[in-house]
Every structure is written in C-alpha cells, then in structure tokens.
Amino acid sequence: QDMGEENRNLGTFLFAGDTGVGKTETAKTIASIFFEDEKALLHVDLAEYSQSGSINKLIGSPAGYIGSDKEGVLIRWFHSRNSGVLLFDEIEKAHMDVCMLLLGLLDNGRITSARGETIDTRQCVVILTTNSVTSKHIERGSVGFDRNNGPRVEDILGDHFPREFLGRFDETILFHSLGDSNMRDIIDLRWKEALKRLEKKKIFIHYEKQALTSFIMDELDMNKSGARGIVRILEQKILQPI
C-alpha cells in the first residue's frame, strides 16, 4: 500500500556495486514480487544515452524534428502500463540532459514527453545504478554494520555525484562482491532452471554436481564476468553442445 508522499514515486533507490553482483536481478525480483510480473520492469541502459540529443530516445523528439512521429522508449512503456519498476543502469554514463530528466522524475513523480504530455510515475519504483563505487572502495562490513569503522557509502558517492542528487533517493544500497559460496548457489539455481527446460524436451542428464560446479567456476575465473556470465557459460559450454 502506498504510504509515501503524494508527489513521490513508490520508492527511489540507488544501487551501487560492481557489475554482475545482482543489481539488475534485484530489480527483476522487485517487479516479480511487488508487481507480480517480471515484465513490469523497464530496463534502460544509460550507456546508450550518453550523446547530445539521446534524451529524445526516451521522451520522443519535438515537433518538426526527425523522429517526432515516434514515441520515446519511456513514454511508450507508460502507454502500455502505468506502474512497475523503472531501472536506469549506470547513471554516470548518461548525458546531462538525461540526468536532469531523471532528477525531475525523482523529485516530482512526473515527466513530460516531447509532445507536452505529462506522465505520472508515482505508481513506480525507480532504481538507478552505478558502477563508480564498489565494495572495493569500502572494507567489507564497514557499511550497514559498524559505521564507526571505515568510510561510508554516502561519503564516497559524494566524490562522484552532487549531494543534492544523492538526497533524492529513499535509500542508497551497496552491493558487495559475490564470494565463491554465493557463486556456487547461483550456479545451482541456474542449472536447475536449465534442467527444467531440457526435461520439457525429454532430455535427461546424469552428471556430477561438484565437477559441473568446478568447471563453471573455472570458466568464470578465466572470463572475470561475475554472476552474469553463468548463464552464458551454461549455454555455450553445456546446453548448446547437448
């Protein structure tokens, strides 16, 4: 139930941490549980919005400009649904115009399309991510457990973003790097999902769990790809040959 301020989104969060530690996966889980549909997630990679004029890809182009007959990605998504999770990846790579749009969205729970249409985002959870601050900047355990030891996330983020920007979030969350036990749990989860898909095709596999896990862990160490690489390794090295 919405108990927040009238002109604010349901929740606004900044996720900080290395790539492949679960920031996007967390956003997907919020969409699945809170909105009961993983498709209630709009994922925007801000690395694709780093150039001047790229804001038009989000909210459309003004009348008279090339592409003015097309809706922006953000506007088109809202015309299909009015609630969900808005995930904006790698805010540090976005063009300043895009950053200003997001500041307004965080502040007012609204955005305006290039056609002048006001879009209400107050029934959305808004998540921005950054890779510019990771757990390597902060000793494990110094944040959220004992704030008297080591630097705080907010202090380090302040070296990368204006304080007024950071003040617009309900919560800033640091994702620590995944340890071997975390990776093994994720491998087990993804492998079980793959087995279910194979079983639907009447394919059944006999395997040694420890050997399979060790093989994938070795591949991950070689590629330095984090948890995101697990699915790719399963596909390329195991499922496709099968």
C-alpha positions, -999 to 999 in steps of 0.1 A, spaced: 0 0 0 13 35 -9 21 53 23 46 78 9 44 114 -1 18 124 -25 42 137 -52 68 110 -49 73 76 -65 66 45 -45 103 41 -39 136 56 -52 168 37 -48 204 40 -59 222 6 -62 260 8 -62 284 -20 -68 305 -40 -94 289 -54 -125 275 -89 -121 267 -87 -84 229 -87 -86 217 -51 -91 196 -59 -121 184 -92 -107 172 -74 -76 152 -50 -98 136 -80 -116 127 -96 -83 110 -65 -71 90 -64 -103 80 -101 -99 70 -99 -63 57 -63 -58 40 -60 -92 35 -98 -97 51 -97 -132 87 -96 -143 76 -78 -174 66 -49 -152 103 -38 -155 116 -13 -179 154 -16 -181 172 14 -196 210 11 -203 222 47 -199 254 39 -217 232 42 -248 221 77 -238 255 95 -235 253 117 -265 236 151 -270 200 145 -282 198 110 -268 171 122 -244 148 121 -275 151 83 -274 134 84 -240 107 110 -244 104 114 -282 115 143 -304 99 178 -305 75 186 -334 95 194 -366 124 172 -357 133 139 -373 115 111 -355 89 134 -340 63 108 -351 78 82 -328 73 78 -291 103 76 -268 111 43 -250 99 57 -216 67 72 -230 58 41 -250 63 19 -219 39 41 -199 13 40 -226 12 2 -221 12 2 -183 11 28 -155 30 10 -128 62 -11 -124 99 -8 -119 120 17 -138 156 6 -139 182 31 -152 216 14 -154 249 32 -150 238 68 -143 274 81 -146 273 74 -183 242 94 -191 242 127 -209 234 157 -186 200 163 -203 191 127 -193 203 133 -158 181 164 -155 151 144 -167 158 118 -140 162 144 -113 127 157 -122 113 122 -122 128 116 -87 116 149 -74 81 152 -88 70 117 -98 63 130 -133 80 135 -166 69 155 -197 71 140 -232 84 159 -262 48 164 -272 40 181 -239 22 151 -224 26 148 -186 33 112 -175 26 102 -139 53 79 -124 41 79 -88 30 42 -91 65 32 -99 96 21 -81 126 39 -96 161 24 -94 193 39 -106 226 20 -106 262 30 -106 295 11 -110 316 41 -100 315 30 -63 320 -7 -55 328 -28 -24 364 -25 -32 362 11 -21 349 1 13 361 -28 35 335 -55 39 314 -50 70 322 -13 74 288 -3 59 255 -12 75 271 -30 104 296 -7 120 296 28 106 323 39 130 349 19 111 358 28 76 343 52 51 305 54 45 289 48 11 274 82 11 308 99 16 324 80 -13 294 86 -36 297 123 -27 330 123 -46 312 112 -78 277 128 -76 263 161 -62 249 158 -27 216 173 -40 213 143 -64 220 117 -37 195 134 -14 166 125 -38 169 88 -30 150 70 -3 179 46 2 214 40 -12 224 3 -12 259 -10 -17 262 -45 -33 293 -64 -21 313 -86 -45 300 -121 -46 320 -148 -28 326 -183 -40 297 -197 -19 274 -171 -35 285 -180 -70 280 -217 -63 245 -211 -51 237 -191 -83 252 -218 -105 230 -244 -87 199 -222 -93 207 -215 -130 215 -252 -136 182 -263 -121 164 -238 -144 183 -253 -174 174 -288 -164 137 -280 -163 139 -266 -199 157 -298 -210 132 -320 -193 104 -304 -213 123 -316 -244 125 -351 -229 162 -347 -223 176 -361 -190 211 -357 -179 233 -377 -155 261 -355 -141 284 -350 -111 274 -318 -94 308 -310 -79 326 -314 -112 300 -293 -131 302 -265 -105 340 -266 -105 341 -264 -143 318 -233 -144 337 -216 -116 370 -221 -135 354 -206 -166 342 -176 -146 376 -170 -132 390 -170 -168 364 -146 -181 361 -123 -150 324 -120 -158 308 -124 -124 274 -139 -119 261 -125 -152 285 -149 -171 270 -181 -155 241 -182 -180 264 -176 -209 288 -203 -199 259 -228 -194 246 -220 -228 278 -220 -247 297 -248 -230 270 -272 -220 235 -266 -234 244 -258 -270 266 -289 -274 238 -310 -259 
